[in-house]
Amino acid sequence: MAKSRSFSIYLLKEGYNATNALREGHALDAGIGAHGLPEGATLFVLDSDPRPPWWSSYFGVEKNLMQVTKGALVFLPVGDRCFALSFGHVAHNLVDSSYEYDFGLRVTLNSLDPHKLKSTDTLDPGAAKRQRTQLPIESELTLFDFDRDSSILRSLTGKVRDEHKELFRHATGGSNLRISTDIGVDGLAALCETLLGLYESDDYKDAFPEIQNIVPVRDPAQIEALNGRLLEAFRARNTDLNITVPEIINYSDNLYAAFAGAGRSLVYDDVYIGRYYDYLDEHGSVINAISVEDLRRHALVLTDEDGNARDHYSIFKSLVFDTTLEGAQGETFHLCEGYWYRIDDAYITRLSAYLDPLCEESDLPPYVQLSEGAYNEAAAAADPAIACLDKKNISPDGQTSVEPCDLLAIRDGVASFYHVKVSTLSAQLSHLFNQGLNAIELLRLEAAAVDKLEALIRDATAGGDADEMIALVRDRKYRIVFAIVTRKDPAARSLNLPLFSRISLMRGMKALQLMDVPGHVMFVADQLVAAEGRKKRRKKMDEPAEPELAAEPAE
């Protein structure tokens, strides 16, 4: 039998080939010959100089140990398109915008047996949460807890259908397609032609219905218009525009943030778009002159506490933004990891129809404090009927701390659990909604949690009458209220929230509904005068050298 070999395959976008798909300054060698290449193919080879591994000097190993990195990219024209076959860790040399980001996923969806899936990689843009789920047996997508309403399927692994087994048996698809095949060199062009046909097919919609309520935008004209809206928001310093690290990171590494592209950067202790604005201002950059190309060229740099660069990501790839377009009525577009996604019209309508009736007028005082904690304390101090339970814990001993709510008050004959958040950032709101849901679940499941809450209520209402509030809690006559502090107009109702926050909120409200607990949202007026004191503390440290952007890892 012929030996099966592993391939990592990218489909370049129209107009890209071996002449323009590689980053400037790449370290690949185009001058190495190969007599077995497919017709018309072009070879680029990575042949790094030998160097010792870091741990050799770290432990003082008394032997000359050297390691090298080898790899190759083969550009293979097929019809009027071009494929890039990657071997080793060299794919990051491709220009981010040169390849079809959904090629591997679409081919996988069209080639896999829907009953023989093994692994999924998903992204929840609302919380910027990335998750890999693997099962020990071949299963259907429903067993992977994939949420069609709020998650983007980034990668899928499984066995292919019988009609494709002669070409490959297993496939994993994301931006690229990873397959094992025993096809020889003379069959690579035909294989890629088959893959192109699978990429262009919509057959997956029958096997995986409603898997793409969230779909990528591919129309270049529409992408250009969306980038224009992004620049408008950026130049206006729109509060709906945010920045985040576009990959899973290990927070135990004590990482800090810096920027590159406009000059040397200070080291910051948080990832926040305001820091990027500060960075540009410090170097005299004119915000109104910033272009999409500048956002792609500039980088968010993760460093250690001494400012030494660890990883870096294009600013454009790190931005998160929701917007709409004229002429695209009912469509909402979401920017995530440098790509635009369109949300199904009917789904957007369904979101508003469900959430808008749950929005109610605020019965809490306006926000004029410098922090959420100070606001909660002030609200309770001003009204003896309100108990401040901010930072309190109702979880049983030995379990993870669970806060019951920020404020607790009796409203219309029921106990109202207020969860307050000074933000409309998707990730923070998703945490808020989960916090409210977790607290109610704990009160329903653990009698000890109810006992702890009673003690907290009596302590918080010392000198007042806590009996009625405690009786309502024990009789389960309560509701959840998410109080979001914002300068936005409450009349906009659920549209005040980012798209994926609305999706997360609907999921949470439905979970509360299953427990027969009413849930509501209110918008508290933010009347705090903007001041330096609201900004998070900046950590000034040695200035890091600007990293080479060409080293940015690809997906």
N, C-alpha and C positions, 0 to 999 in steps of 0.2 A: 504494500500500500504506500502511496505517496505520503510524505510527511506533511502534517498540518502546521502552518505557520501563522503567526499573529500579525495583523495589519491594523494600523491606525490611519483612517482615511478622512480627509477633509475635501469638501466640494467648494472650490473657489467661486466667488460671485462672477457674474458676467463681466467681462472686461479685464479680469485679473488672470495672470499666468506667471510663469517663472521670471518674467522681466520686471514685474511691479508688485508682487505679493510679499516680498521680504522686507523686513525693517531696514532702515538705513543703519549702516555700521554693524551689520550682522557679522558673525565670526565664521560663517560657513564658506567652504572652499569649493568653487565651481570648476576648478582646473583638474580634477581627478577623473581619469577615464574609466569606463566600464563597458565591456563588450557585450553584456547580456541585458542591457536596458531595452524596454519595449520601444517600438518605433515612435520617434518624435519626443521621447521623454528626456528630461533634463535632470541631472544629478547635482546635489549640493551635499557636501560631507562636513561633519564636525569632527575634527581630530585635535583634541586639546593637548597641551603640553603636560607631561607627567608632573605630579605634585604630591607631597605627602598628605595623608589624611590629618585632620586637626588633632585627633586624639594621640597621634604619634608623639608630638612634642609635649602634649599635655601630660602624658604619663612617662615621658622620657624613654621611649622604646629604643633599645640599642640595636636597631637594624634599619637599614635604608629601605623604607617602605614607600612605594610610589603608586599612585592611581591615576587613571586617565579616563576621560569621558569621550565616548564615540557615539555618533549618530548620523542620520542622513535624512534628507528630504528629496523625494522624487516627484517631479511635476509631470503629470501624464495627461496630455490633451485627449479628449474624447468628444468628437463632433465639434461643436462650437463652445464647449465648456472645458475646464481644466480641473483635474483632481491633484491633491497633494498627499502623497503617502509618507507618513512620518515614522521614523525608526529611531528609538532612543528619545532623550529629552531635548528635542530641537523644535517642536511645534511653536514654542513661544517666539521664534524668529519670524513667524507669519504676522503680517499687519493685522491688527484686530478686525478691521473692517473689510478684510480681503476674502473671508470665507462665509458660507451660509451657516449661521449659528444654529439653525434647527435641522440641519441635514441629517445628523446621526439619529436624532429622536424620531423624525418622520419616517426614515427608512426602517428603524426598529419597530415602530408602531405598525407599519405596513407588512413587515416580514415575520413578526413573532406570533406564536400561537398564544392567544389571549388567556388560555388556561394553564400555561406553563411558564409563568413569570417567576423570577428569582429575586430581583432586587430593584428598588426604586430610589432615586435621588430627587427630592422635592425642595422647593423654595416657597416660603410664605413671605411675600414682599412686605406685608403689613408689619410683621415683627422682625423682618430681615432674618428669618430663621431658616436654616438649612438642615436637612435631615436625610439620613440614609437608612432605609428599612430593608432588611434581608430576612428571608424565611428559609427554613431548612428543607422545605418541600416545594415543588412547583405549584403555584397557586394563581388565582385570579386577582385582578387589581383591587377588588373590594376588600380583600384580606390584608392589604397594605395600609389601610386607614388613609387612603388618598382622598383629600377633600377637593372635589371638583370645583367647588364654589370659591375657594380662597387660595389654592395652591397651584404653583406652576410646576409641571413635571419637567425636570431638567435632564433626567437620564433614566433608562429602563434597560434591564437585562433579562434574558430568558432564552428558551429554545425556539428556533424558527419553525415555520409551517413546513409540512412535508414537501411542498412544491419547490422550496428553496434549499433543501438539505444537500443537494448536489453541489451547491456553491459554498455554503457555510452552515454550520449547525447551531452555533450560539452567536448572539449579537448583543452588544451594549452600545447604546446611542445617546449622545448629548449633542454638543457642537460637532464632534467628530463621530465616526462609526468605528468601533473596535470589533473585529471579527477574527476568527481562525478559519483558514481555508487551505486546501491542498492544491489550489489552482497554480499552475506554473506561470512563468513570466509571459509566455505567449497568450495566456488567457486573461491577463490583468485588464486589458482594455475592454474585453467583453464583460468582465465582472463589473467594472465601473459603469459601463453602459446600462447594465441591469439595475445597479444601485441608483442611477439617475432616474430610471423609470419608476422605481419604488418611491423616490423622493417626490416626484411630481404627481403621485397618485393620492386620491382622497379615500381610498378603500378603508383606511383605518377608522373612519367615522362609523362604520358598521360594527366593527369589533370593539371599539372603545367609544361608545356614544357619550356625548357631553363631556369629553375629557378636556376640551379646550374652550370652556367659557372664557378663558383668558387666552388670547392668541397673539402672536407676534405681528407687528406691522412690517410689511415688506415693500410697500409702494414707496419708491424713492421720493416722489413729490410730497407725499404725506409725511415722510420722515423729515424732509427739509422744513415743512411747515411746523411740525412739532418742535424741531430744534429752534425755530424762530420763537416759539412761545416760551421755550426754556430760557433763551437769552433775555427775553423781556422780563421774565420773573427774576433772573439772576441780576440784571442791571437795576431792577427795582428793589432788590434785596427782599423779595417776597418771602414771608414767613412760612409759606407752604413748600418752599424748596429746602431740602435737607441733604445732608451728606452722611454716608455710613461706610463702614469697611465692607467691601463686596465679597468677602469670603469668610469661611469659618475660621475664627482665631482662638488662640488659647490665652484667656485672660490671666492665667496664673503666671504668664511670662513677664508681667509688669510692663506692658507695652505702652509707649507714649506716641504722640502724633506730631509730625512736622509736615512741611510742604516743600515742593521743589518746582522749578520751572521759571520763576521770576527772580531768583536770587536765594541767598542763604536764609534759613528759617530758624526761628526760635523753636523750642520743644514745648509742646502743650500737653497737659494731662488729660485732655478729653478730645473726642472727635466731634466737631461741631462746625457748621458752616460759617459761623461768625468768626472763627479762628482763621479761616481761609480769607475772608474779607479783610481781617486785620493784616494778614500776611501781604495781601496785594496792596493795601494802603501803605504799609511800611516801606514798600519798594516803589512807591509812586506810580503803580499801575492804575490806569484810568478804567474804572469798572465798565463804563459805557463803550469802551473800545475792545473789551474782551470778546473773543469769538469762540465758536465751537472748537476750532482747531487749537486755540489756547487751552481750553478745558481738557482736550484730549492730551495735549503736551504736558500740562502741569500735572503734578502727582501728589497724592496723599501718601505720606511715608510713615510707616510704623517703625519706631525706634526703641532702643533700650533707654534706660534712664540717663545715660551719658550722651544720647543723641546719635548713637551708631545705628545706621539704617538696617532694618531687618527685611521688610517687604515694602513694596510700593505699588500703588494702583493709580491709574489715570483718574483725574478728578471727574471727568465725564462719566467714567464707569462707576464712580462712587456716589453720584447724585441720585436722589429719589424725588420724584415729582409727579403730580397728577394734573392733568389739564384737559381742555376740550378744544375742538376746532370748529370754526365757522363752516357751515355746510355739512357738518357731521353731527346733526342733531341727535341727542340721546346716546352718543358714544363718549366714553371716557377713556383717556389714554394714560398709561402709567409707564414712567421711565424707571427701569431697574437694571443694574449692571450694564449700563450703556446701551440697552435695547428698549425699544418702545413696544408696549402691549396694548391691544384694544380689547375692551371689555364688552361682551355681548349686550346689545341694546336692551333686549327683554330682561336681562338679568339686572341691569342698572335700574330699570323701571320697577322691577320686583323689590329691589333693595329699598328704594324710596317709599314704595307703598307699604312696606312692612315697618320701616323705622320711623317715618315722619309722625305717625299717630302716637309714638312712644315719647316724643319730645314734648316737654312741658315747660311752662314759664318758671324761672328760678324763684325760689322762696328763701334763698340764702343771701347774706349781705354781699355787696360788691367786694372785689379783691383789691386791697390797697397795701398789703403787707409785702415783705421782701422774700418770703418763703411759704411753702404750703403749710409747714408746721406752725408758723406764726399766725397764718390765716385761721387754721383750725382752732388754735387756742383763743384767738380773738373772737371768733364766732360763738364759741361756747361761753366765754366770759360775758358777752353782750346779751346772751339769752339763757337764763337758768334752765330752760326746758331742753337745752341741747347738751348732750354729753360728748366730750372730746375723747375719743378712743384711739387717736392717732398713735402709731407705734406700739400699741398694746398687743398682747398675744393671748389667743384662746386655744391654741393647740395643746393636746395632752402632753404631759411631761415626757421628754425624750424625743419628741417629734419636731419637724421643721416648723418654725414660727409662722403663724397665720394671723394677720391683722383682721379684726372683725369688720372695721370700717374706719373712716376718719371722724365722722360725726354721726350721732344717733339722736333722733328726735321723734316725738309723736306728731304725726300729721294725719288729719282726717281719720282719726281712730285707729291708725296702724303705726307700728314702729318703722321708721324710715332709716335705712342704713345708707348714709351718704359716703360715696367714695370720690374724693376730690383730686383733680389733676390739673396742674397749671401747664397745659401743653395740648397741642393737637398733632404731635408727632405720632406716626403710626405705631412705632415700636412701644412707646410709652403708653399709648392708649390701649394697645393689646394687653399689656401687663395690667393695666387698670381693670379691664373687663375680666381678665382671668382671676384677679385678686378678689373681686366681688363674688364671682361664681364659686371660688374655692372656699370662701368664708361660709357661704350658705350651705354648701355640701357638708362642711365639717360640723356645722350646727345641727344638720339633719342626721348625721351618722354617729356623732359622739356626744353622749350625755355629759361627759366631763367638760366639753367645750361650752355647753350651755351654762354649766355651773360657774366656769371661769368668767363667762360674759356677765353673769349676774353680779359677781363680786366686783368686776370692773365698773359696771353701771352704778352700783352703790357707792363706790369710791369716787367716781366722777361727778356724782350728783349729791355729794355730802352736804347735808343741810337741807336738801330738797326731798321731794316725794318720788322715789324710784320704783315703788311697787307697781304702778300702772304699766310702766315701760317693761318691767320684768315679766309681768303677766302676759303682755302682748307677745313678747319673745317666746315664752314657754308655750303659748297657745298657737305659735307659728302664724301670728297675724302681723306679718311684716312685708316690706317691699325693698327693692334695691334701687338706688338713684345714683347714676353716674353724673357727678357735677364737674363740668369741664370749664375751666377758666379761660376765657378768650376775649379778644376784641372784636370778633366777628359778630355779625347781626344774627340774633337768635331766630329771626324770621326765616332764615335759610334752612333751618332745621337740620336734617341729617347731612345736607350738602356742606355743612361746616366741617365735616370730618373727611379726612383722606379716604380714598376709595377702599383701601384694604382695611382701614379701621372700621368702615361701615360693614364690610364683610365679617370681620371679627366680632363686631357688636351684634350683628344678626345671629351669628352662631351662639353667642353667649346668651342672648335674650331667649332663643328657642330652648336652650338648656334650662334656663330659669322657668320657662313656661311648663316644661315637663315636670318640674317640682312644684308647680302651682304657686310660684312666687312672682308677683308683678315686677316688671323692670321698667325703668324710665331713664331719660336723659334730660339734663338741663344745662343751659349755658350761663355761667356766672360771669357778670361784667368785670373785665379786667380794667381797673381804673388806676393802676399803679403807673406813676410817671417813670418813663424809662430812665434808668440810672446805671452808673458803672457797677454799683453794688449787686446788680442782678446777674452780672456775668460770672461764670465760673472762674475760679482762680487759675491764673496762667503760671506755669512752671518754667522759669527762665533758667536755661542751662547752656552748656557749650553749644555753639552753633554747629549743626551737622553739615558735612559737605554734601553738595547736591549729588544724588545718586544718578547713575546712568539709566535713563528711561528705557533703553533698549533691552535691559535685563528684566523687564516686567514679565511675569509669568502669564501664559495664556491659560484659558479655561481648560 
